[in-house]
Amino acid sequence: MIFYSNWRSLAAYRVRVALAMKQIPHEVVTIDMLGGEHQGAAFTAVNPQGVIPALRTSDGQVLVQSLAILEYLEEIRPTPALLPPDPAGRARVRGLALIHAADSHPLLVPRVRAHLQKDAGLDDAAVQRWVDRALHSGLDAIEKLLAHSPETGQFCHGDQPTMADITLTSHLLAMGFFRCDASAYPTANRIAQNCERLEAFSNSHPLKQPGAPAQ
């Protein structure tokens, strides 16, 4: 497998954690996002959307979108499981994951922030307010769903990490990168701390990847 990645990409982080959890061998190809390589002809031939990540399977197929890739990894390597065994549990985990991956994170990506500045004329302070709202509204919903459910355990669903934990830690990483205060979300923070004790999560941290800044 070939994993097209970049340290800056939270979507790539999500796939990186899943690959590490399932101990799936792969080659990493780093795409220079700051240099615009993700929008160049070579990479858009791999992923026409020009976004990270992408995963080329052993038979040459290219998969895109982080949650679709996680679902693929779950199907080819069922253990350790990213989804619980029961239908309602699987739906709950997917729902928690989608709050971040489908609702909050798409509002933060560089191309959206660039459009807000170029097309809507927002200054840096206004863009920061946009980001704050996106992150806080998403995490507020996640926190309430976690805190009020008997299904929540050491992790988002029971006592083993799932897809929901991967997206939760991605959300909290975004909070940190954009200097948003996450102290009002005790359940989410407790679960994220449990995740960070696992090598698959801690070793996948964006700032531990090739090309990341020293601090």
N, C-alpha and C positions, 0 to 999 in steps of 0.2 A: 504494500500500500504506500501511496505517496500522499502526505498531508501538507497542503499548501497553507502556510500560517504566517503570522506576524505577531510579535509580542504585544503590540498595541490593541489587537483585536480581542474584544471580550467574547465574540462568537467563537473565535479560534480557541480561546481559553476553555470554553465549554466542551469542545471536542477533545481538547488535550486531556482534560480530566477523565473523560470517558475512556479514551485510549489507554490511559495509565491505570484506571480502575480494572479494566478488563485485560490488561497486559498484552495488548495486541501489537506485534512488531510493525513498525512503519518507518518510512523515511520522511524527514521533514525538509521541505523546500520553503525557505523564507522569502516572502515577497516584500519588496521595499515599498511600503505604503507612502512614506514621506516623499520618496522620489517619484511617486506616481506609477510604479510598476504594475500595480493592480488594475490600472486603466489602460495599460499598453496592449498592443496586439498579441504579444506572446501569452499573456495571462487571460485576456478575454477570449482567446481561443480555447482555453480550459474552462473558464466560467464566464459566459457572455455578460453576466450582470456586473462583472468587474469588482466583486467584493470577496473578502476573506470570511470563512475558510472554504476550501474545497478538498475533497478526498477522492483520489483515484484508486479504485479497487484493484485487487490483484488480477482481475480479468480485463482491466482497462476502462471500465465505466467511471465516469466522473459524477460524484454526488455533491450537491450544494445545499446550503441552509443548515445551520448547526443542529436544530432539533431533528430534521430529517436524517442527518448523519448519525445522531445518537440513536434513533430508532433502528437504523440499519445495523449499527454495532450491537444493539440489543438482540437483534434477530440472528446475527451470525455467531455471537458469543453470549449466550443467555446468562452466564454466571461470571461475576456477580451481577445480579439483576439491577437494572436501572428503573424497572417498573415493578410494582407489587403484583401478585398472582391473580387477584380478584378484579372483576371489571370496574366496580365502583372505585376501588383504590387506584387503579390505573388512570381512570378519568380524573380523580382528585389530583394525582401527581402531575398529569399533563396540564390540568387547569392552572395549578400553581406555576408550572414552568412557563406557560404561555403569557401570564401576566407580565413577566419580565421580557421574554424573548419576542413576543408579538406586539405588546402594547407599549412598554416603557423604553426598551433599548432602541427600537427603530427611531425614536424621536431624538436620540442623542448622537447618532453616528455623524462623522465629519461632513458627509455630503449634505445632510439636513441642516447642520449648523451653518455651513457655508451658504446654503440657499437663504436661510433666515437673514444672514448679514447682507448678502448681495441683492436679493430680490425684495426682501421686506424691509431692508434698511435698519435692522436691529443692531444696536451697539453691543459691546461685550457684556455689559451689565444686563441688558435685556435678554441676551442669549442665556446667561447664567440663570436668570429667573425662569426661563423656559425649561432648562435642564432641571432645576430644583423642583418645579411642579411635576415634571414627568417622573422623576425618581421618587419623590415623597408620596405622590398619589399611588404609585404602584406598590411601594413597600408598605404603605399604610394598609392597603387591602391584603397583602400577603401576611402581614403581622396579625391582622384580625382573623384571617382564615386559619392560621397556625395556632394562635392562642386559644381559640374557641372550639377547637376540634379534639375529640378524644383520640383521633388517629395520630396526632402529633406525639412523637416520642423524643428520643435523643436527636433524631433528625426530623425532616419535614413529614415523613410518613413512617412511623415506627422507629425501629432502632438500627436500621441499615440505610446508608445514603442512597438516594435515588436521583432521577433526573431533576426533581424539584430542588434538591440540595445543590446541584451543579448550577442551576439558574439563580438560586438564592445567593450563592457566593459571588456569582457574576454581578448581580445587582449591587451587592455591598461593595465590591471592588469599584464599580462605577461611582457609588457614593463617595468613596475615598478619593478617586481620581479627580472628581469635580468639586471636592471640598464641601460636601454636603453632610450635615450633622445627622448621624444615624443613631444617636443615643436614645431616641424615643421608641425604639423597637427591640425590647428585651428578648422576646422569643426568637426573632430572626438572628439577633447577635449571638444568643446562646448556641443555636444550631450551627451558625457559621464557625464559631470557635471549635465546636466538635469536628466539623469538617476539616478545619485547618490542622487538626492533630493527625490527620491521615496523609500519608506521603503522596497519594494521587492528587490531592488538592494542594498541599503545600509546595510540592515540586513543580506544579503547573502554574504557579503564580506568574502573572505577566512580567513582573520585574526580575524574575529568575530566568528569563528566556534570552537566547542570543539576540543581540542588538538593543536590549533594554538599557536605559541609562543606569548609572551606578546608584542613583537615589530616586 
